[in-house]
Amino acid sequence: IALQKLQVLKQNRIWEKGEVKEFHVQLTHILREYLEGRYLVPALESTSIEIIRDLRATGLGQEMVQKANDLLHVADWVKFARGNPEENANALALEHCLEWVRQTAPSEPEPLAPKPH
């Protein structure tokens, strides 16, 4: 679901229409929804610092936690400090988020064998 939502966000390219803050709001909302479903952390109700703390507790590798931190940090900068990323930084943030979700997505579960009667 997160990958589909990220692809729609990518197709809409709202950051190119001057909607940089809205882009980062949507990007991090998708990421936060994914984190709640995948890692059972209360990401929608948490600050970025709390999310990173909770991700560390899941046993997710340090590199992946750092990448999530980087994504959230840039988005916070844009949303709350009115930061203005370089022209290609928004598309790059989206690509990083897509890659992060792909790398952390659970593999498809094995189909259950029918139980003998």
N, C-alpha and C positions, 0 to 999 in steps of 0.2 A: 504494500500500500504506500509506504514512504517513497519507494522508488518511482511509483506512478505519479505521486503528487509532486515530487521533485522534477520529473520530466515535464509536467504541465507548467510548473514555474519557469523552467528553462525555456519552453516554447513561448511563453508570454513575454519574456525579456523586459519586464516592467522597469528594471533599473535603467534601461536605455531610454525610457520615456520620462526620466527624472524622478521616478518613484523609488529611490534608493532605500529610504527608511522602510517603506512598505515591503520592499523586497526582502530586507533582512528580518522584518517581523514575520513574514510568511516562511522564510527559510528556517528560522529557529523554531517556529511553531511545529513545522513538519519534523524537525530533528527531535524536539522535545516529546512529541507524540510517539515517535519511534522508540525513544529511550524508555518511556513508560511501558510500552508494550514489550519491548525486548529485554529490558533489564529490571523491570518492576521498580523503578525509582520514580518518585513523585515530581517529575521534571516540569510539568505544566504549572505547578504551584511553587516551584523552587527558584532561588536565584542561581545564576551561573556557578557561583562558588559552591553552593550546596549540591548542585548536579555533579560537579567534578568530584567532590568529596564522596558522594554516593557511588559514582562510577568506579572510583578507586576501590571501594569496598566490594565490588562485584567480582574482582579478580581480573578484570579486563587489563590487558597489557599496558604498561606505562606509555608506550608510543601512541596507542589509540586514545588513551585518556588525554594526552597532550594535544592530539589533533582535534578532539572534541573541544578542549579548552580554547584552542586557537579560534575555532569557528565561533564559539559563543562570545569570546572576547571581542572580536572584530564587530560582531553584530551588536553587542552592548555599546561599543564605541559609537557606532552609527546611530543607534536608536536613542541613546541617552546623552551622549556628548556632542551630538550633531556632527559626527565625523564624516568626512567625505573621502571615501576610498579612491584610489587611482582608477582610471577608466576600466582596466581589465580585471580589477580586483573582485568585482562582484561576480562576474562569470567564473572566475577562479574559485571563489568561495563556494559557489554552487557545485562545481566539479569536485571540489574536495569533499563536500557533504555527500554527494552521490557515491564517491569512492568509499567514504567512511561507512556508509550504510551497506554497500555491497560487501565490504570486508568483514563486517560484524553480523550480517544477516545469518540466521541459523540455516543450516543445510536442511533440505527437505527431509521430513521424517520418513523412515522406512514404512512401507505399507504393512499393516498388521496381518499376520497369517490368520486364516479362518480357524476358529476354535473347533476342535473335534467335538461331536455331539455325544 
